[in-house]
Amino acid sequence: MRWFEVLAAALFTLDMTGSGLAVAVVSAARTMPMLLLGAFSGVVSEAANRKAVLFWGQVVTCAASAGAFERYRSTCDAIVRSFAVER
C-alpha cells in the first residue's frame, strides 16, 4: 500500500499547486527516507529486541504526527473554515 500513499500525495500536490516540480519534490520526500534508512533499519531490527523496535518506532511516529499537526493546525483550521463558508 506504500505506492498508493505516494500516488495520493502526488495527486493531491498536483491538484493543490498545479506544479510538476512540486509533485516531484513531494514524491522524492515521501520515498527518500525508505531508500536512505531502509537497510539501516533492517539491520537494527534484526539485532535488537523486535518488541522494543516496534514500540519506539510507534512512539516516534506518534510524536512526528503530533508535531506536524501542531505546526499545521492553523492551516487546517483555515481549510475547514473555507469549506464551511462555501456550503
MDTraj code that builds the backbone (N, CA, C; nanometers):
import mdtraj as md
import numpy as np

residues = "MET ARG TRP PHE GLU VAL LEU ALA ALA ALA LEU PHE THR LEU ASP MET THR GLY SER GLY LEU ALA VAL ALA VAL VAL SER ALA ALA ARG THR MET PRO MET LEU LEU LEU GLY ALA PHE SER GLY VAL VAL SER GLU ALA ALA ASN ARG LYS ALA VAL LEU PHE TRP GLY GLN VAL VAL THR CYS ALA ALA SER ALA GLY ALA PHE GLU ARG TYR ARG SER THR CYS ASP ALA ILE VAL ARG SER PHE ALA VAL GLU ARG".split()
xyz = np.array([
    [0.0807, -0.1192, 0.0000],
    [0.0000, 0.0000, 0.0000],
    [0.0856, 0.1264, 0.0000],
    [0.2156, 0.1137, 0.0179],
    [0.3027, 0.2318, 0.0192],
    [0.2929, 0.3080, -0.1124],
    [0.2843, 0.2374, -0.2233],
    [0.2761, 0.3035, -0.3538],
    [0.1481, 0.3858, -0.3647],
    [0.0409, 0.3387, -0.3019],
    [-0.0867, 0.4095, -0.3086],
    [-0.0795, 0.5410, -0.2318],
    [-0.0098, 0.5395, -0.1194],
    [0.0069, 0.6617, -0.0400],
    [0.0919, 0.7642, -0.1146],
    [0.1976, 0.7187, -0.1800],
    [0.2824, 0.8094, -0.2582],
    [0.2034, 0.8668, -0.3751],
    [0.1231, 0.7846, -0.4403],
    [0.0392, 0.8319, -0.5505],
    [-0.0628, 0.9348, -0.5022],
    [-0.1257, 0.9090, -0.3884],
    [-0.2242, 1.0025, -0.3340],
    [-0.1594, 1.1359, -0.2989],
    [-0.0408, 1.1324, -0.2397],
    [0.0296, 1.2567, -0.2059],
    [0.0661, 1.3339, -0.3320],
    [0.1097, 1.2636, -0.4360],
    [0.1449, 1.3295, -0.5615],
    [0.0227, 1.3922, -0.6289],
    [-0.0875, 1.3188, -0.6321],
    [-0.2092, 1.3723, -0.6937],
    [-0.2653, 1.4902, -0.6153],
    [-0.2594, 1.4830, -0.4842],
    [-0.3046, 1.5955, -0.4018],
    [-0.2184, 1.7178, -0.4269],
    [-0.0874, 1.6983, -0.4348],
    [0.0037, 1.8100, -0.4603],
    [-0.0226, 1.8708, -0.5969],
    [-0.0437, 1.7874, -0.6968],
    [-0.0733, 1.8386, -0.8302],
    [-0.2043, 1.9170, -0.8303],
    [-0.3031, 1.8664, -0.7602],
    [-0.4326, 1.9343, -0.7532],
    [-0.4216, 2.0688, -0.6817],
    [-0.3421, 2.0751, -0.5741],
    [-0.3307, 2.1985, -0.4969],
    [-0.2406, 2.3020, -0.5633],
    [-0.1319, 2.2577, -0.6279],
    [-0.0339, 2.3525, -0.6811],
    [-0.0347, 2.3632, -0.8327],
    [-0.0678, 2.2546, -0.9015],
    [-0.0603, 2.2541, -1.0469],
    [0.0829, 2.2508, -1.0987],
    [0.1770, 2.2218, -1.0117],
    [0.3187, 2.2245, -1.0476],
    [0.3773, 2.0840, -1.0516],
    [0.4386, 2.0516, -1.1633],
    [0.5057, 1.9229, -1.1749],
    [0.6281, 1.9149, -1.0848],
    [0.6953, 2.0276, -1.0655],
    [0.8118, 2.0308, -0.9773],
    [0.7709, 2.0000, -0.8332],
    [0.6600, 2.0572, -0.7898],
    [0.6124, 2.0301, -0.6542],
    [0.5771, 1.8826, -0.6376],
    [0.5188, 1.8226, -0.7401],
    [0.4867, 1.6791, -0.7348],
    [0.6147, 1.5978, -0.7214],
    [0.7172, 1.6342, -0.7962],
    [0.8448, 1.5619, -0.7894],
    [0.9089, 1.5763, -0.6513],
    [0.9026, 1.6952, -0.5943],
    [0.9619, 1.7181, -0.4622],
    [0.8870, 1.6378, -0.3555],
    [0.7548, 1.6387, -0.3602],
    [0.6766, 1.5635, -0.2621],
    [0.7003, 1.4135, -0.2783],
    [0.7035, 1.3654, -0.4010],
    [0.7271, 1.2222, -0.4241],
    [0.8656, 1.1808, -0.3747],
    [0.9650, 1.2644, -0.4005],
    [1.1000, 1.2346, -0.3526],
    [1.1060, 1.2385, -0.2007],
    [1.0380, 1.3361, -0.1407],
    [1.0386, 1.3476, 0.0050],
    [0.9691, 1.2288, 0.0706],
    [0.8682, 1.1721, 0.0070],
    [0.7978, 1.0567, 0.0625],
    [0.8760, 0.9271, 0.0418],
    [0.9615, 0.9218, -0.0605],
    [1.0328, 0.7991, -0.0942],
    [1.1735, 0.7935, -0.0348],
    [1.2392, 0.9062, -0.0197],
    [1.3793, 0.9093, 0.0243],
    [1.4056, 0.8449, 0.1600],
    [1.3228, 0.8691, 0.2625],
    [1.3538, 0.8044, 0.3911],
    [1.3610, 0.6519, 0.3810],
    [1.2711, 0.5930, 0.3028],
    [1.2734, 0.4480, 0.2884],
    [1.4013, 0.4032, 0.2154],
    [1.4399, 0.4775, 0.1140],
    [1.5602, 0.4407, 0.0396],
    [1.6865, 0.4600, 0.1223],
    [1.6924, 0.5688, 0.1982],
    [1.8137, 0.6001, 0.2740],
    [1.8250, 0.5220, 0.4044],
    [1.7132, 0.4952, 0.4695],
    [1.7173, 0.4327, 0.6014],
    [1.6710, 0.2879, 0.6033],
    [1.6243, 0.2370, 0.4908],
    [1.5697, 0.1017, 0.4879],
    [1.6685, -0.0057, 0.5293],
    [1.7885, -0.0023, 0.4734],
    [1.8884, -0.1048, 0.5059],
    [1.9335, -0.0924, 0.6511],
    [1.9548, 0.0304, 0.6960],
    [1.9976, 0.0520, 0.8351],
    [1.8920, 0.0040, 0.9333],
    [1.7676, 0.0369, 0.9072],
    [1.6615, -0.0057, 0.9993],
    [1.6438, -0.1575, 0.9975],
    [1.6697, -0.2202, 0.8849],
    [1.6643, -0.3657, 0.8792],
    [1.7704, -0.4309, 0.9666],
    [1.8908, -0.3757, 0.9648],
    [1.9993, -0.4281, 1.0478],
    [1.9675, -0.4081, 1.1950],
    [1.9167, -0.2901, 1.2297],
    [1.8830, -0.2615, 1.3691],
    [1.7712, -0.3527, 1.4171],
    [1.6697, -0.3721, 1.3356],
    [1.5571, -0.4543, 1.3793],
    [1.5947, -0.6015, 1.3946],
    [1.6927, -0.6471, 1.3194],
    [1.7387, -0.7849, 1.3355],
    [1.8259, -0.8011, 1.4592],
    [1.8995, -0.6966, 1.4950],
    [1.9924, -0.7065, 1.6073],
    [1.9258, -0.6779, 1.7419],
    [1.8193, -0.5997, 1.7416],
    [1.7568, -0.5570, 1.8674],
    [1.6310, -0.6380, 1.8954],
    [1.5776, -0.6169, 2.0137],
    [1.4514, -0.6782, 2.0537],
    [1.3408, -0.6223, 1.9642],
    [1.2688, -0.7084, 1.8981],
    [1.1685, -0.6644, 1.7999],
    [1.0543, -0.5872, 1.8645],
    [1.0156, -0.6258, 1.9841],
    [0.9091, -0.5532, 2.0519],
    [0.9527, -0.4110, 2.0849],
    [1.0769, -0.3950, 2.1266],
    [1.1277, -0.2615, 2.1589],
    [1.1383, -0.1766, 2.0321],
    [1.1827, -0.2352, 1.9224],
    [1.1926, -0.1620, 1.7967],
    [1.0545, -0.1166, 1.7511],
    [0.9568, -0.2051, 1.7595],
    [0.8203, -0.1702, 1.7214],
    [0.7639, -0.0612, 1.8115],
    [0.7843, -0.0761, 1.9431],
    [0.7327, 0.0234, 2.0366],
    [0.7917, 0.1611, 2.0100],
    [0.9238, 0.1695, 1.9996],
    [0.9874, 0.3005, 1.9798],
    [0.9589, 0.3565, 1.8413],
    [0.9415, 0.2714, 1.7446],
    [0.9012, 0.3202, 1.6122],
    [0.7642, 0.3849, 1.6157],
    [0.6720, 0.3248, 1.6909],
    [0.5388, 0.3826, 1.7056],
    [0.5422, 0.5120, 1.7863],
    [0.6280, 0.5185, 1.8867],
    [0.6417, 0.6420, 1.9650],
    [0.6937, 0.7552, 1.8770],
    [0.7934, 0.7272, 1.7955],
    [0.8483, 0.8297, 1.7056],
    [0.7443, 0.8726, 1.6028],
    [0.6699, 0.7772, 1.5484],
    [0.5650, 0.8101, 1.4519],
    [0.4579, 0.8975, 1.5157],
    [0.4185, 0.8652, 1.6368],
    [0.3178, 0.9437, 1.7081],
    [0.3690, 1.0846, 1.7351],
    [0.4925, 1.0973, 1.7783],
    [0.5491, 1.2295, 1.8060],
    [0.5597, 1.3132, 1.6781],
    [0.5979, 1.2502, 1.5691],
    [0.6073, 1.3228, 1.4420],
    [0.4699, 1.3681, 1.3950],
    [0.3712, 1.2830, 1.4110],
    [0.2349, 1.3198, 1.3722],
    [0.1820, 1.4338, 1.4584],
    [0.2068, 1.4271, 1.5860],
    [0.1624, 1.5340, 1.6763],
    [0.2330, 1.6652, 1.6431],
    [0.3612, 1.6576, 1.6131],
    [0.4348, 1.7783, 1.5760],
    [0.3847, 1.8383, 1.4455],
    [0.3576, 1.7538, 1.3485],
    [0.3053, 1.8040, 1.2210],
    [0.1666, 1.8634, 1.2396],
    [0.0850, 1.8020, 1.3238],
    [-0.0482, 1.8549, 1.3494],
    [-0.0407, 1.9919, 1.4155],
    [0.0453, 2.0062, 1.5138],
    [0.0587, 2.1354, 1.5813],
    [0.1099, 2.2429, 1.4868],
    [0.2009, 2.2065, 1.4007],
    [0.2596, 2.3051, 1.3098],
    [0.1592, 2.3529, 1.2058],
    [0.0787, 2.2634, 1.1574],
    [-0.0136, 2.2974, 1.0501],
    [-0.1586, 2.3111, 1.0968],
    [-0.1795, 2.3215, 1.2265],
    [-0.3154, 2.3323, 1.2788],
    [-0.3870, 2.4565, 1.2271],
    [-0.3165, 2.5669, 1.2200],
    [-0.3812, 2.6896, 1.1719],
    [-0.4206, 2.6755, 1.0248],
    [-0.3392, 2.6074, 0.9467],
    [-0.3735, 2.5839, 0.8067],
    [-0.4960, 2.4944, 0.7964],
    [-0.5020, 2.3917, 0.8792],
    [-0.6188, 2.3025, 0.8781],
    [-0.7446, 2.3779, 0.9183],
    [-0.7329, 2.4654, 1.0174],
    [-0.8486, 2.5445, 1.0592],
    [-0.8972, 2.6343, 0.9469],
    [-0.8035, 2.6940, 0.8723],
    [-0.8418, 2.7814, 0.7609],
    [-0.9110, 2.7014, 0.6510],
    [-0.8636, 2.5807, 0.6246],
    [-0.9251, 2.4969, 0.5218],
    [-1.0660, 2.4578, 0.5640],
    [-1.0827, 2.4195, 0.6896],
    [-1.2158, 2.3805, 0.7386],
    [-1.3105, 2.4991, 0.7312],
    [-1.2622, 2.6171, 0.7708],
    [-1.3469, 2.7360, 0.7629],
    [-1.3852, 2.7690, 0.6204],
    [-1.2930, 2.7490, 0.5247],
    [-1.3254, 2.7789, 0.3859],
    [-1.4312, 2.6825, 0.3315],
    [-1.4247, 2.5553, 0.3729],
    [-1.5283, 2.4606, 0.3308],
    [-1.6621, 2.4935, 0.3965],
    [-1.6586, 2.5379, 0.5195],
    [-1.7820, 2.5711, 0.5902],
    [-1.8496, 2.6936, 0.5279],
    [-1.7705, 2.7883, 0.4812],
    [-1.8255, 2.9099, 0.4195],
    [-1.8850, 2.8775, 0.2828],
    [-1.8220, 2.7869, 0.2085],
    [-1.8683, 2.7529, 0.0738],
    [-2.0008, 2.6791, 0.0765],
    [-2.0301, 2.6056, 0.1820],
    [-2.1515, 2.5232, 0.1852],
    [-2.2648, 2.5979, 0.2375],
])
top = md.Topology()
chain = top.add_chain()
for i, resn in enumerate(residues, 1):
    res = top.add_residue(resn, chain, resSeq=i)
    for name in ("N", "CA", "C"):
        top.add_atom(name, md.element.get_by_symbol(name[0]), res)
traj = md.Trajectory(xyz[None], top)
